[in-house]
Amino acid sequence: MPACATHAATRRCLRRCRTRSVLDARRHDYNHVRPHSKPGGRTPAEKAARPIRGA
């Protein structure tokens, strides 16, 4: 029984790591690669890097 529990824990860990990797890649694409339709076609990262006027 312990080997089965270890195998299940390993599978859960691998699934969690794979999910995290997919989400990190999506977050990076959304914030740094994909142009947006609103703020002048800039990505959120480009918009955040732009200096604030009047500051």
WONORHU-V128778 format. One line per field, one symbol per residue. phi: phi as a letter, one per 30 degrees, with the letter a starting at -180 (. if undefined). psi: psi as a letter, one per 20 degrees, with the letter a starting at -180 (. if undefined). burial: # if it has 9 or more other ideal C-beta (glycine too) atoms within 8 Angstrom, else .. Layout:
phi = ???
psi = ???
burial = ???
This chain:
phi = .dddddddddddddddddddddddddddeddbcddcddeiiddedddddddddic
psi = hhhggggghggggggggggggghggggggghigpqqhemkjqrhggghipqpqj.
burial = ...........................####....#.....###..#........
